Each structure stands twice: as C-alpha cells, then as structure tokens.
Amino acid sequence: MNGSELRALRRLHRENEPGRFVFMGERGDPVTTSWFRKMLARLGMEAGMLFPIHPHMLRHSCGYKFANLGKDTRSLQSYLGHRNIRAWLQVRALPRPPSDAQMPSTGCRPG
C-alpha cells in the first residue's frame, strides 16, 4: 500500500467505531464477498452497462492501466501476482480497451 492508502485507512479507523473489520455493513457485520459481487453487479446495471460487471474486472482494469502506463511486463506480473508470465501475455493479446482519454480513471496506482 502507498502512503495515501494508509492515510485513508487510518482516517476510516478514526472516524468509525472500533471493530474487527475494515468494511462493515449497516448492522455492524462484515461486508461479504457475496454482498460485494451483488452490489457491483447492481451498480453496473444501474450504469447501463451492456454486460454483467464482476469484481475480477477491477483487477483487469488495473492491469491494463499498469501496462498502458508503460510498466515492464515483469513488474506487471509481480503486481498481478501471476506465477507465470504467460498468463498476462495471453490477456495482453486480447483487443485493447479504449484509451485513457475515453475512460474514467480506475484509481489504480501501480508502482
């Protein structure tokens, strides 16, 4: 994590009641992966996306952003946690997404 992410987590901790979890629902229970998947799918539908949105797409968007910034392939492999470089090279061979000028910022901050 970088400095701004750590500061945001510390602020979140200060501004909320103590708890075991970073992200909690309105009832104080932890946010689950199921809830996050459903929320992301719902937001995609509300945004008028023509295909279902799922959490793994966030990973892909960060990978593309990293690559489009001109980062080297080995750094990208490490960033995405791929053991084998071929996993990313296969993805990279797919058609490229729209340019940064056409897309909103992903918020990804690779090395």
Secondary structure, DSSP 4 states (H G I P E B T S, - for coil): --HHHHHHHHHHHHHS---S-SSB-TTSPBPPHHHHHHHHHHHHHHTT-SS---THHHHHHHHHHHHHTT--HHHHHHHHT-SSHHHHHHHHTSPPPPPGGGS--------
